[in-house]
Amino acid sequence: MAAFRQGPDDFSSSAYTRAAHDKLHGGLLVEGFDEESCRSQYQSATYRRNTGRRPSGHLVSKLRRHEALQRRCGPGTAAYRDALEQLKSGRNAAAAPPPPECMYLVSISYRGLGNRLLAAASPFLYPAAPSSSTPAPRRIRCSASPLRQNAGERRAQAGRGERFAGGSRGHAGAGVRGHPPRLQVYNQTDHDKLFFCDEDQRLLSSFQWLVLRTDGYIVPGLFLLETFREELDALFPERDAVFHHLGRYLFHPANHVWGLVTRYYRAHLAWAQRRVGIQVRVFPWEPDSPELLGRITRCTQEEGLLPRVVDTEEPAAVTADPAGRGVKSSAVLITSLKAWYYEQVKGMYWENAAAGGEVVVVGQPSHEEYQRYGMRSHEYKAWAEIFLLSLTDMLVTAGKSTFGYVAHGLAGMRPWVLLLNQANGTAGHGRPCSRGVSMEPCFHTAPPYDCKRRRDSGEIVPRVRHCEDVPTGLKLFDRKEW
């Protein structure tokens, strides 16, 4: 398979050149893993464009230290057994000196697969920011449906304890004096947003067990904290590539799902000179929307992602690609719970000739009609389709979609976003889509103000701004002019 390098803003087919495969993703991964047990870990690089984004040396070094710490502190070790005994006994080992080497963050995620993937990346980064001696959650080496493992163990770990309520100003302050065994640090309520205040972060070092419950991406909130800013800047000098690096390190489809990905890719995408992904996030109860279909069509054609159709009964002349590679060709991958949008786009290019004689073939791997939370076969397909979207050359995603966030973050590309009317969730008016200003996911439930001066949280630090699809949310940027 060919890998491609793209310029920052040029997505025309001529912008791609072959680049060497880097199966270790710039040092994120290490040699020596049993490839047969998880084929996607090393093989995915041969299917995906080389974006030229390399992790910092500091990030690579920190990952290796965390892996070593995991071997000392993770499940199955004596330190882990001791920490569980402390939790069951109701004692907090971190409340008295000397503090234990092994501290634990329990991540509880929920909702759909996209939400849970984003929610996994956030607690993975958090321990790396406050301390080099705090173990990150276990790395997800290879998974059919990420985050299904050890759900019972996570519930048991949560045990008893106090809920974070604004440091010493709230209930958790009283809890510290009584040394509860664990603290629930974040649960997406307004009060929990004090988690993103520097003075409240000092409380958290007093607990050996922290529990974070979220269904989204909270990383932009960590960049608001002065306590973590210097370390995060060193880990991610390219601010808009945080999830890109974390996702490629963490998320590797299991062999069964990898088979779904590779078989579809070889049959439906590999042959084309240009691969276009379109992610249509619609809910089962919503009627098929000609307006949304029109916005998808206008977006892909007006932005030059796909050719316009020619309204003529005569066949269009077949033209050669300037590079001498034969007929110009595009493979379109549509992912959606519904089949109607795929059928309409496919019919448009079947019943009409494409301008310039371009060959356009449209496919959709599945259409489940309803989202089935917790059903393994459903989530296998969802994970395969997220990964397939990340293998395309250009991507159109629905606004506010965590499914789309994961796809373009793994791909390392800025998507074209189908913006929605925030009042009723339907397609809005005006431009059909907007080019994403960053490939980072949006933190939907971000704190609205900073902790001290009550300034707008989107104006506190450089390169943290409000999202284009969620005006009250926050996302990371790299370009300083935004």
Secondary structure by P-SEA (a helix, b strand, c coil): ccccccccccccccccccccccccccccccccccccccccccccccccccccccccaaaaaaaaaaaaaaaacccccaaaaaaaaaaaaccccccccccccbbbbbbbbbccaaaaaaaaaaaaaccccccccccccccccccccccccaaaaaaaaaccccccccccccaaaaaaaacccccccccccccccccccaaaaaaaacccbbbbbccccaaaaaaaccccaaaaaaacccccaaaaaaaaacccccaaaaaaaaaaaaaccccccbbbbbbbbbcccccccaaaaaaaaaaaaaaccbbbbbccccccbbbbcccccccbbbbbbbbcccaaaaaaaaaaaaacccccbbbbbbbbcccccccccccaaaaaaaaaaaaaaaaccccccccccaaaaaaaaaaccccccccccccccccccccccccccccccccccccccccccccccccccccbbbbcccccbbbbbccccc
